[in-house]
Amino acid sequence: MELAPLLIQQMELAPDEEGRDVLRPSGVPSLHTGAVSELLDAGDAADLVSHWQPAWQEDNDAQTLCAVRELLEELGLPELEPLDPSALSERTVTQALRPGAHNAAVLLAPSGVEAIATQALVDNLLQMSTRTEQIPGTTLDAERRCGQGSGRVRRRGGSGAVQREPGAGDFLGDQPLTVVTGPHGTGKSEVVTAVATTCVGRR
């Protein structure tokens, strides 16, 4: 049996009126792309994910239910129990074996390893933020100036001549050290592969 939330909402700990930390929603909810991809073909899933927006005001349960039921109809999912955000089911969803929408919520939290990796990345970025005077001339500076790392072309004056602004890739071979860091799955291997390919191509 596969269980997945249909909608994902970021949460944060914030103090309530009595100073106790409670979970509160942060930002806007989004579709669970994995669940949508399982229920629709690739084209329909991509179209739904790219265009879907929450169509309700915060704390308006009636609008929320209307939007969710429209979404369930589009996905072909039955409503297995009356949906009510103010009265979520306390029983485990695994007790019901039929596929469909349950009136339940799940809390997804990173594992200990993921939390440590993320915290290490945050600590690294905070340390870098205290040494911004060291950024000019590094690959990070090139990335900052050139967006996604690809060289940009701009026109100079009225002569029709163009000048190419260097991208981050143009600086990688010129720096004594470049550090690529991040949690699992953030693209470190792709960056290293791209750099190696670029170096081989320049020979």
C-alpha positions as CSV (number, residue, x, y, z in Angstrom):
1,M,0.0,0.0,0.0
2,E,1.3,3.5,-0.9
3,L,0.3,6.5,1.2
4,A,1.0,10.0,0.2
5,P,-0.4,13.5,1.0
6,L,-2.3,15.1,-1.9
7,L,-1.3,18.6,-0.8
8,I,2.0,19.6,0.9
9,Q,2.1,22.5,3.3
10,Q,5.3,23.8,4.8
11,M,5.1,24.1,8.6
12,E,7.1,26.1,11.1
13,L,7.3,26.1,14.9
14,A,6.0,29.4,16.3
15,P,5.0,30.4,19.9
16,D,1.3,30.7,20.7
17,E,-0.3,33.2,23.0
18,E,1.0,31.3,26.0
19,G,4.5,31.0,24.6
20,R,4.3,27.3,23.7
21,D,5.8,26.3,20.4
22,V,3.1,25.0,18.0
23,L,3.1,24.1,14.3
24,R,1.8,26.8,12.0
25,P,1.5,26.7,8.2
26,S,4.1,28.7,6.3
27,G,3.7,29.8,2.7
28,V,1.1,28.3,0.3
29,P,0.3,24.6,-0.2
30,S,1.4,22.8,-3.3
31,L,0.5,19.6,-5.1
32,H,2.4,16.4,-4.2
33,T,3.9,15.9,-7.7
34,G,4.7,12.2,-7.0
35,A,1.1,11.4,-6.2
36,V,-0.2,13.3,-9.2
37,S,2.2,11.6,-11.5
38,E,1.0,8.2,-10.3
39,L,-2.6,9.1,-11.0
40,L,-2.3,10.9,-14.4
41,D,-0.3,10.3,-17.5
42,A,2.8,12.4,-17.9
43,G,1.3,15.2,-20.0
44,D,-1.8,15.7,-17.9
45,A,0.3,15.5,-14.6
46,A,2.8,18.1,-15.8
47,D,0.0,20.4,-17.0
48,L,-1.9,20.2,-13.7
49,V,1.2,20.8,-11.6
50,S,2.3,23.8,-13.6
51,H,-1.1,25.5,-13.5
52,W,-2.6,24.5,-10.1
53,Q,-2.9,27.2,-7.5
54,P,-4.7,27.1,-4.1
55,A,-8.0,28.8,-4.8
56,W,-9.1,29.5,-1.2
57,Q,-8.5,32.1,1.4
58,E,-6.6,31.1,4.6
59,D,-8.8,29.6,7.3
60,N,-11.8,29.3,4.9
61,D,-12.7,25.7,5.2
62,A,-15.7,25.9,2.8
63,Q,-13.5,27.2,0.0
64,T,-10.7,24.7,0.8
65,L,-13.1,21.8,0.6
66,C,-14.6,23.0,-2.7
67,A,-11.1,23.3,-4.3
68,V,-10.0,19.9,-2.9
69,R,-13.1,18.1,-4.2
70,E,-12.6,19.6,-7.6
71,L,-9.0,18.3,-7.5
72,L,-10.1,14.9,-6.5
73,E,-12.6,14.8,-9.4
74,E,-9.8,15.7,-11.8
75,L,-7.6,13.0,-10.4
76,G,-10.4,10.4,-10.3
77,L,-10.1,9.8,-6.6
78,P,-13.1,9.0,-4.4
79,E,-13.8,10.8,-1.1
80,L,-13.7,7.8,1.3
81,E,-14.9,9.8,4.3
82,P,-16.3,13.3,4.7
83,L,-13.5,15.7,4.4
84,D,-13.3,18.3,7.2
85,P,-10.0,20.1,7.9
86,S,-11.3,21.1,11.4
87,A,-11.9,17.4,12.4
88,L,-9.1,15.3,10.9
89,S,-9.4,11.6,11.5
90,E,-7.4,10.3,14.5
91,R,-7.3,6.7,13.3
92,T,-4.4,5.5,11.1
93,V,-5.0,5.6,7.4
94,T,-3.5,2.1,7.0
95,Q,-6.7,0.7,8.5
96,A,-8.5,1.5,5.3
97,L,-7.2,-0.5,2.3
98,R,-9.3,1.1,-0.4
99,P,-7.6,3.8,-2.6
100,G,-9.0,7.2,-2.3
101,A,-8.9,10.4,-0.2
102,H,-8.9,10.2,3.6
103,N,-9.7,13.0,6.0
104,A,-6.2,12.8,7.5
105,A,-2.9,14.7,7.6
106,V,0.6,13.4,7.9
107,L,3.7,15.2,9.3
108,L,6.8,14.6,7.2
109,A,10.0,15.4,9.0
110,P,13.6,14.8,7.9
111,S,15.5,11.9,9.2
112,G,18.5,12.4,11.6
113,V,21.0,12.1,8.8
114,E,19.1,14.6,6.5
115,A,18.7,17.0,9.4
116,I,22.4,16.9,10.2
117,A,23.3,17.5,6.5
118,T,20.9,20.3,6.2
119,Q,22.1,22.0,9.4
120,A,25.7,21.6,8.2
121,L,24.9,23.4,5.0
122,V,23.1,26.2,6.8
123,D,26.1,26.6,9.2
124,N,28.4,26.7,6.2
125,L,26.3,29.4,4.5
126,L,26.2,31.4,7.7
127,Q,29.9,31.3,8.0
128,M,30.3,32.4,4.4
129,S,27.9,35.3,5.1
130,T,30.4,36.7,7.6
131,R,33.2,36.7,5.0
132,T,31.6,38.4,2.1
133,E,34.7,40.5,1.5
134,Q,36.4,37.3,0.3
135,I,33.8,36.6,-2.5
136,P,35.1,38.9,-5.3
137,G,37.2,37.0,-7.8
138,T,35.8,33.5,-6.8
139,T,33.5,31.2,-8.6
140,L,30.7,32.3,-6.2
141,D,31.2,35.9,-7.4
142,A,30.9,34.8,-11.0
143,E,27.7,32.9,-10.2
144,R,26.3,35.9,-8.4
145,R,27.0,38.2,-11.3
146,C,25.9,35.9,-14.1
147,G,22.8,34.2,-12.7
148,Q,22.7,30.5,-13.6
149,G,26.4,30.4,-14.6
150,S,26.0,30.7,-18.4
151,G,27.8,33.6,-20.0
152,R,25.5,36.5,-21.0
153,V,25.9,38.6,-24.1
154,R,25.2,42.3,-24.1
155,R,25.5,44.8,-26.9
156,R,27.9,47.7,-26.6
157,G,27.2,51.2,-27.9
158,G,25.8,51.7,-31.4
159,S,28.5,49.9,-33.2
160,G,26.8,46.6,-33.1
161,A,29.7,45.0,-31.3
162,V,28.9,42.5,-28.6
163,Q,30.7,41.7,-25.3
164,R,30.4,38.4,-23.6
165,E,30.2,38.5,-19.8
166,P,31.9,35.4,-18.3
167,G,29.8,32.8,-16.6
168,A,30.8,30.7,-13.5
169,G,32.0,28.0,-15.8
170,D,34.6,30.3,-17.2
171,F,36.2,30.8,-13.8
172,L,36.3,27.2,-12.5
173,G,39.6,26.5,-14.1
174,D,41.2,29.7,-12.9
175,Q,40.5,29.4,-9.2
176,P,42.8,27.5,-6.8
177,L,39.9,25.9,-5.0
178,T,36.2,25.5,-5.6
179,V,34.0,23.8,-3.0
180,V,30.7,22.2,-4.0
181,T,28.6,21.3,-0.9
182,G,25.1,20.4,-0.2
183,P,22.8,17.6,1.1
184,H,22.2,14.4,-0.8
185,G,20.3,14.9,-4.1
186,T,21.1,18.6,-4.6
187,G,23.2,18.2,-7.7
188,K,26.8,18.0,-6.5
189,S,27.7,15.2,-8.9
190,E,26.2,17.0,-11.8
191,V,28.3,20.0,-11.1
192,V,31.5,17.9,-10.9
193,T,30.6,16.1,-14.1
194,A,30.0,19.4,-15.9
195,V,33.3,20.8,-14.7
196,A,35.2,17.7,-15.8
197,T,33.5,17.7,-19.2
198,T,34.3,21.4,-19.7
199,C,38.0,20.9,-18.8
200,V,38.3,17.9,-21.2
201,G,36.6,20.0,-23.9
202,R,39.1,22.8,-23.6
203,R,42.1,20.6,-24.2
